[in-house]
């Protein structure tokens, strides 16, 4: 038998799946609202640490470029 320790990601997924089984109405509500709200955890969880780092760098560079070109002349 495989003596495999569960990783935090596997534990979160197992808990999420059990919650979906136990509460189908709540999961339907989540599914209907997910498209309008988005879920940052799902986005960053699928990318890993390198993808998350690149996303943060792109957001910071985008903000700096925005401030350089569209700064307020008031």
N, C-alpha and C positions, 0 to 999 in steps of 0.2 A: 504494500500500500504506500502511496506517495505521501510523505510527511511534509506537505507544502504549507507554509505559513501564508495566510491571506494578506495581500497588500492592501493599503488604505483605499486604493482605487477599486479593487475587487470588492472590498467590504461596502463601500458607498454604493456600488452598482447592485450588489445583492440586497442591500436595504431598500434601495429605490424600487427594485423589482418586486420585493415583498409588499411594499407600500402600494404599488400599482395593483397587485392582486387583491389586497384587502380593501381598497377604496376606489372602485372603478368610476364612481361619479366624480370624485375629486380629480382623478387623472384626466377625465374628459374635460373638466373645467380648465385644468392646466394646459391641456393640448390646445384648447380654443384660445387661450390667452397668451400662449408662448410666442406666437407669431407677432403679436403687437408689442410685447415687452422684451423679448429676447432673453437670453440666459448666458451671462458672461462665464459662468462656471463650465457650461458645456463647451463654449468656444475655447477657453484656455485649457481645459482638461484634455481636449483632443490634440492639442498642438505640442505639448511637452514644454520643457523649460526654455529650449532654444526658440521655439516659435513664439512663446509668450514674451521673451526678451526682445525679439525682433518687432513684435507688435508695439511694445512700449516705446522702443526707439523711433519707430515710424510715427507714432502719435506725438512724441516730443518734437521731432524734426518738423512735422506738419504744423504744430503750434508755433514754433519759432519762425517758420516761413510765413505763416499767416500774420504774425506780429510785424515782421519786416515789411511786407508788401501792403498790408491793410491797416496800418496803425492809425490811430485817431489823431486828426490835426486840430483838435479843439483848443 
